[in-house]
Amino acid sequence: MKPSKIVAGHEPEKTNAFLQAMATAATSGIDTSPHVAQVLGIGGAEDGGADEEEAAAAAAAEEEAARQAQMMKEEEDRARKEKERQKKEKAKEAERRRKEEERQRI
């Protein structure tokens, strides 16, 4: 996207998608310092910052993997708890039926 088109109000759908992507990136919690430094010209491959960029990329990937693993664990915990809840509910219903049948026999 060209900044002039954003300012002029051209291609509003693309501008909106771009701004939403920027908001998502800004609130993702991933450290963007190396990328900001590269854009500002105070880091990057031309300054010998390639190792720093690789380390930052690896750290970001590791953070994302940890975040995904945590989300999976939480989902598994939720599923396990729901299964336990359903099992208890089934047992309660079976007990209720047993008591009702016993009451009807008397």
N, C-alpha and C positions, 0 to 999 in steps of 0.2 A: 504494500500500500504506500502510496505517496502521501506525505504529510499535507501537501497542497490540496489533494482531493478530500482529505478528512476535514480540513478547515473550510473548504468550499461547500461541504455538505454533499458531495457526489458519492455515489455508491454507499448509501446508508446501511444496507444489509451487511456489506463487507466490513464497514467501520464498526458496526455493532458486534459482529463476530470477533473482530480484532480486539475490541475493548473487553469483551467477555474473556477472551483467552489471556489478555494481560492481567485481568483481575484474578483469574484462576492461578496464574503463575505467581502473582504477587502474594497471594495468601496460601500458597502450598506449603510453606515452611521450609523449603529447600534453600540452602545458602547460595545466593547468587553473586557474592562478592567477586569471585574470579571473573565472571562474565561482565560485571559492571567495570572492573578494572581494565579488562580488555577493550571494552567500548571506549573508555576514557583514555586509552593509550598508555596506561601505567602498568601494564602487564601484557601477557600474551607471548606468542612464539617469537616475535621480533625482539623482545627484551629477554629472551631466554626463559620465559615463564611457561613453557610447554609442560614441564614436569608438574608445575603447580596446577595447571589446567587439568592434566590427567588425574592428579590426586583429587582435585575438587570433583571431577566427573565420577571418579571411583567412589568418593565419599557420598555423593548424591545418589548414586546407584545403590550403595549399601543402605543408606537411609530409606530409600524407597522399598528395597527388599525387606527391611525390618518392619516398615509400616505395613506392607502387604502381609507379612507373616503374622503380625499382631492382629490385623483385620480377620485373617483366616481363623486364628485361634479364638477370637471373640465370637465369630460366627459358629464355630464348632461348639463352643460353650453354650451359646444360645440354643443350638439344635439339641444338645444333650439335655439341657434343662427342660426344654419343651417336651422331649421324649419322656423324661422322668415325670413331668406334670401329667402328661396323658396317661402314663402307667398308673399313677396314683388315682387319677380320676376314674379309670377303668376298675381299679380295685374297690373304690368307694361304691361305684355303681353295682358291682357284683355283690358286695356286702349288703347294700340296700335291697337288692332283689332277693337275696337269701333270707333276710329278715322278713320281707313281705311275704314270701312263700311260707315261712315258718308261722307267721301270724295267721295266714289263711288256713293252715292245717288245724290250728287250735280251735 
